[in-house]
């Protein structure tokens, strides 16, 4: 009788990236959260400029929900988090929010 070994999920395996010990799943999750933070924060300005009040309100609600998560999470202590994950993904999200909000404004 063979004993089956359980394979460890590669997304939950601890890795060392640029001085930070983390899992790929946590890295992906935090990158997406920072991207959404930049997207929501920058699209608010576009909707305000176009005076679309409903979208401004919805953006404020989602933006401050993300802020409450970001403020209450563990702070980044490594160079990976401080100089790559947070600014990189937030900047990409902000640019995407700027472009996407323009298209949404045209549709509404």
N, C-alpha and C positions, 0 to 999 in steps of 0.2 A: 504494500500500500504506500503510495507516494504522498508525501506531505506537501500541500500547496503553500507556497509562500505568497504572502500578500505583497503586491507591488506598492511601493510608496508613490504617492502622487507627486510627480515632478514639480508641480506648482507649489507644494507645501514644503519642499526641501530647502533647508537653510543654505544660503549662498553668501559669498563675500564679494560685494561690488564696490569698488572705489572706497574701501575702508568701512563700509556699512554691512553689517550682518543682517540679512533680511530674507524673505521668501519672494519668489517671482510673483505670487498672487498678491502679496502686500504691495509690492512695487507697482504692479499694474493698477491696483485699486487706488493707491494714493496719486498716481499719475492721472487717472481719470477724474478724480475729485478736484485736483488742481486745475485740470483742463476745463472742467465745468465751472469752476470758480472764475476763471478768466473769461469764459464765454458769457456767463451771466452778468458779470460786472461791466463788461464793455458793451453788451447789447442794450443795457439800460439807457446809455447815453444816446444811442441811435433812436430808440423808441421815444425818448424825451424830445429829441430834436424834431421828430416827425409828429409829435403830439398824439401818440396812440396810447391813451391812458390805461386801457385794459392790459396791454402788454407791459407797460411800465409797472403796474401793480403786480402782475404775475411774476415779472422778473425780480422785483424787490422781495417778494415772498420767498422765491426759490434761492435768491442770492443770500438772504439772511439765514435761511436754513443751512446753507453750506458754510456760512461764516460761523454759525454756532458749532458745527462739527469741527471746523478747522481750528478754532480757538481752543476747544476742549480736547484735542488730540495731543499725543506726546509730541514734543517739539523735536524738530530735526537737529541732530547733534553732529552729523557727519557732513563732509563736503558734498557727498552725493545728494543728500536732501536739500542742503542750503543753496548749492550752486548749480545743480542740474535739474532735479525733479521739480522743485517748486517754481523757479523762474522759467524754465523751459516749457513745461506743460501749461503754466498759467499764461505765458505769452502766446503760445499757439491757440489756446482757448480764447484769448482776448481778440486776436485777429480773426478767428473763425466767427466769433460773436459779432464783430463789426460787419463782416461780409454777410453772414446769415441774417442778421437783423435788417439789413438793407433789402434783402429779397423778401423777407416776411412783410416788411412795410409796404412793398409794392403790391403784394397779394391782398393785404388788408386794405 
